[in-house]
Amino acid sequence: MGNHRWFERLLAGQARSRDDLKIVELGAGDGCLARRLCRRFPGIRYEAVDLMPRPVDFPAAALWHQADLFDALPCLRGDVVIANLFLHHFDAEALARIGAGLEGFPIIACCEPWRKQIFHGAGLALRLLGINRVTRHDLHVSINAGFTGWELPRLLGLEGGRVERSALGAYRWTRRR
């Protein structure tokens, strides 16, 4: 979907020194986005939150919080908060709670599935490339749980910003204060 490259472009566009830039990632999973961003931008301060334990190959200089997001949110501070393929797992009530916790971040950047019928067909095409049954199932569930229009910022209670969509099925929302 090109999400990692999109986050790189977003962060490269920041005028301030990367040594001052603190990024907080919600739902960091296996840490692959953190590894990529920490390699691309040496000196950034990086914090990640996930229910899972810290991945073995997570960047040594980055902080990992193994915690429930709702417990961690009141303590999280930074310049940029990012979420990659994470928020579509929550219902409207939970998204409103998450949005309240993000209000203090100057920049919010989220990549989620774009809920559009055509991407179900693209998922079927991936079957020819050998993706497994579980991934094929999850792909369709994620597309159905994705976002369109201004849904995500409205559900978060954080109006404004910019919504864009990619040809590969990414729904992206950014807000700068």
Contacts in CASP RR format, 6 or more apart in sequence:
PFRMAT RR
TARGET T0000
AUTHOR 0000-0000-0000
METHOD contacts of the structure
MODEL  1
MGNHRWFERLLAGQARSRDDLKIVELGAGDGCLARRLCRRFPGIRYEAVD
LMPRPVDFPAAALWHQADLFDALPCLRGDVVIANLFLHHFDAEALARIGA
GLEGFPIIACCEPWRKQIFHGAGLALRLLGINRVTRHDLHVSINAGFTGW
ELPRLLGLEGGRVERSALGAYRWTRRR
1 111 0 8 1.000
1 166 0 8 1.000
1 168 0 8 1.000
1 169 0 8 1.000
1 170 0 8 1.000
2 166 0 8 1.000
2 168 0 8 1.000
2 170 0 8 1.000
3 33 0 8 1.000
3 84 0 8 1.000
3 85 0 8 1.000
3 111 0 8 1.000
3 170 0 8 1.000
3 172 0 8 1.000
4 32 0 8 1.000
4 33 0 8 1.000
4 36 0 8 1.000
4 37 0 8 1.000
4 84 0 8 1.000
6 111 0 8 1.000
6 166 0 8 1.000
6 170 0 8 1.000
6 172 0 8 1.000
7 33 0 8 1.000
7 37 0 8 1.000
7 82 0 8 1.000
7 84 0 8 1.000
7 109 0 8 1.000
7 111 0 8 1.000
8 36 0 8 1.000
8 37 0 8 1.000
8 40 0 8 1.000
10 80 0 8 1.000
10 109 0 8 1.000
10 174 0 8 1.000
11 18 0 8 1.000
11 21 0 8 1.000
11 23 0 8 1.000
11 37 0 8 1.000
11 40 0 8 1.000
11 41 0 8 1.000
11 44 0 8 1.000
11 80 0 8 1.000
12 41 0 8 1.000
14 21 0 8 1.000
14 79 0 8 1.000
14 80 0 8 1.000
16 79 0 8 1.000
18 41 0 8 1.000
18 42 0 8 1.000
18 43 0 8 1.000
18 44 0 8 1.000
19 43 0 8 1.000
19 44 0 8 1.000
20 79 0 8 1.000
21 41 0 8 1.000
21 44 0 8 1.000
21 45 0 8 1.000
21 79 0 8 1.000
21 80 0 8 1.000
22 44 0 8 1.000
22 45 0 8 1.000
22 46 0 8 1.000
22 47 0 8 1.000
22 77 0 8 1.000
22 78 0 8 1.000
22 79 0 8 1.000
22 80 0 8 1.000
23 37 0 8 1.000
23 44 0 8 1.000
23 45 0 8 1.000
23 46 0 8 1.000
23 47 0 8 1.000
23 78 0 8 1.000
23 79 0 8 1.000
23 80 0 8 1.000
23 81 0 8 1.000
23 82 0 8 1.000
24 47 0 8 1.000
24 48 0 8 1.000
24 49 0 8 1.000
24 76 0 8 1.000
24 77 0 8 1.000
24 78 0 8 1.000
24 80 0 8 1.000
24 81 0 8 1.000
24 82 0 8 1.000
24 105 0 8 1.000
25 33 0 8 1.000
25 34 0 8 1.000
25 46 0 8 1.000
25 47 0 8 1.000
25 48 0 8 1.000
25 49 0 8 1.000
25 81 0 8 1.000
25 82 0 8 1.000
25 83 0 8 1.000
25 84 0 8 1.000
26 49 0 8 1.000
26 69 0 8 1.000
26 81 0 8 1.000
26 82 0 8 1.000
26 83 0 8 1.000
26 86 0 8 1.000
26 87 0 8 1.000
26 98 0 8 1.000
27 48 0 8 1.000
27 49 0 8 1.000
27 50 0 8 1.000
27 69 0 8 1.000
27 83 0 8 1.000
27 84 0 8 1.000
27 86 0 8 1.000
28 34 0 8 1.000
28 48 0 8 1.000
28 49 0 8 1.000
28 50 0 8 1.000
28 64 0 8 1.000
29 48 0 8 1.000
29 50 0 8 1.000
29 52 0 8 1.000
29 55 0 8 1.000
30 52 0 8 1.000
30 55 0 8 1.000
31 48 0 8 1.000
31 55 0 8 1.000
31 58 0 8 1.000
33 82 0 8 1.000
33 84 0 8 1.000
34 46 0 8 1.000
34 48 0 8 1.000
34 58 0 8 1.000
34 59 0 8 1.000
34 62 0 8 1.000
35 57 0 8 1.000
35 58 0 8 1.000
35 59 0 8 1.000
37 44 0 8 1.000
37 46 0 8 1.000
38 44 0 8 1.000
38 46 0 8 1.000
38 59 0 8 1.000
38 61 0 8 1.000
38 62 0 8 1.000
39 59 0 8 1.000
43 61 0 8 1.000
46 59 0 8 1.000
46 61 0 8 1.000
46 62 0 8 1.000
46 63 0 8 1.000
47 62 0 8 1.000
47 63 0 8 1.000
47 64 0 8 1.000
47 65 0 8 1.000
47 76 0 8 1.000
47 78 0 8 1.000
48 58 0 8 1.000
48 62 0 8 1.000
48 63 0 8 1.000
48 64 0 8 1.000
48 65 0 8 1.000
49 65 0 8 1.000
49 67 0 8 1.000
49 69 0 8 1.000
49 72 0 8 1.000
49 76 0 8 1.000
50 64 0 8 1.000
50 65 0 8 1.000
50 66 0 8 1.000
51 66 0 8 1.000
51 67 0 8 1.000
51 68 0 8 1.000
51 69 0 8 1.000
52 66 0 8 1.000
53 66 0 8 1.000
54 64 0 8 1.000
54 66 0 8 1.000
55 64 0 8 1.000
58 64 0 8 1.000
65 72 0 8 1.000
69 98 0 8 1.000
70 94 0 8 1.000
70 97 0 8 1.000
70 98 0 8 1.000
73 97 0 8 1.000
73 98 0 8 1.000
73 101 0 8 1.000
73 102 0 8 1.000
74 101 0 8 1.000
76 101 0 8 1.000
78 105 0 8 1.000
78 106 0 8 1.000
79 105 0 8 1.000
79 106 0 8 1.000
79 107 0 8 1.000
80 105 0 8 1.000
80 106 0 8 1.000
80 107 0 8 1.000
80 108 0 8 1.000
80 109 0 8 1.000
81 102 0 8 1.000
81 105 0 8 1.000
81 107 0 8 1.000
81 108 0 8 1.000
81 109 0 8 1.000
82 108 0 8 1.000
82 109 0 8 1.000
82 110 0 8 1.000
83 109 0 8 1.000
83 110 0 8 1.000
83 111 0 8 1.000
83 112 0 8 1.000
84 110 0 8 1.000
84 111 0 8 1.000
85 111 0 8 1.000
85 112 0 8 1.000
85 113 0 8 1.000
85 142 0 8 1.000
86 110 0 8 1.000
86 112 0 8 1.000
87 95 0 8 1.000
87 98 0 8 1.000
87 110 0 8 1.000
87 112 0 8 1.000
87 152 0 8 1.000
87 156 0 8 1.000
88 112 0 8 1.000
88 113 0 8 1.000
88 142 0 8 1.000
88 145 0 8 1.000
88 146 0 8 1.000
88 147 0 8 1.000
89 145 0 8 1.000
90 98 0 8 1.000
92 155 0 8 1.000
95 152 0 8 1.000
95 155 0 8 1.000
95 156 0 8 1.000
96 155 0 8 1.000
96 156 0 8 1.000
96 157 0 8 1.000
98 156 0 8 1.000
99 156 0 8 1.000
99 157 0 8 1.000
99 158 0 8 1.000
100 157 0 8 1.000
102 108 0 8 1.000
102 156 0 8 1.000
102 158 0 8 1.000
103 158 0 8 1.000
104 177 0 8 1.000
105 177 0 8 1.000
106 176 0 8 1.000
106 177 0 8 1.000
107 174 0 8 1.000
107 175 0 8 1.000
107 176 0 8 1.000
107 177 0 8 1.000
108 158 0 8 1.000
108 173 0 8 1.000
108 174 0 8 1.000
108 175 0 8 1.000
109 172 0 8 1.000
109 173 0 8 1.000
109 174 0 8 1.000
110 152 0 8 1.000
110 172 0 8 1.000
110 173 0 8 1.000
110 174 0 8 1.000
111 170 0 8 1.000
111 171 0 8 1.000
111 172 0 8 1.000
112 146 0 8 1.000
112 147 0 8 1.000
112 152 0 8 1.000
112 170 0 8 1.000
112 171 0 8 1.000
112 172 0 8 1.000
112 173 0 8 1.000
113 119 0 8 1.000
113 142 0 8 1.000
113 143 0 8 1.000
113 145 0 8 1.000
113 146 0 8 1.000
113 147 0 8 1.000
113 169 0 8 1.000
113 170 0 8 1.000
113 171 0 8 1.000
114 143 0 8 1.000
114 146 0 8 1.000
114 147 0 8 1.000
114 148 0 8 1.000
114 165 0 8 1.000
114 166 0 8 1.000
114 169 0 8 1.000
114 170 0 8 1.000
114 171 0 8 1.000
115 143 0 8 1.000
115 144 0 8 1.000
115 145 0 8 1.000
115 146 0 8 1.000
115 147 0 8 1.000
115 148 0 8 1.000
115 171 0 8 1.000
116 143 0 8 1.000
116 148 0 8 1.000
116 165 0 8 1.000
116 169 0 8 1.000
119 143 0 8 1.000
119 169 0 8 1.000
120 140 0 8 1.000
120 143 0 8 1.000
122 169 0 8 1.000
123 136 0 8 1.000
123 139 0 8 1.000
123 140 0 8 1.000
124 136 0 8 1.000
126 136 0 8 1.000
126 139 0 8 1.000
127 136 0 8 1.000
131 139 0 8 1.000
146 171 0 8 1.000
147 171 0 8 1.000
147 173 0 8 1.000
148 171 0 8 1.000
149 163 0 8 1.000
149 171 0 8 1.000
150 159 0 8 1.000
150 160 0 8 1.000
150 163 0 8 1.000
152 163 0 8 1.000
152 171 0 8 1.000
152 173 0 8 1.000
153 159 0 8 1.000
153 160 0 8 1.000
153 161 0 8 1.000
153 163 0 8 1.000
153 173 0 8 1.000
153 175 0 8 1.000
158 175 0 8 1.000
160 175 0 8 1.000
161 173 0 8 1.000
161 174 0 8 1.000
161 175 0 8 1.000
161 176 0 8 1.000
162 173 0 8 1.000
162 174 0 8 1.000
162 175 0 8 1.000
163 171 0 8 1.000
163 172 0 8 1.000
163 173 0 8 1.000
164 172 0 8 1.000
164 173 0 8 1.000
165 171 0 8 1.000
165 172 0 8 1.000
166 172 0 8 1.000
END
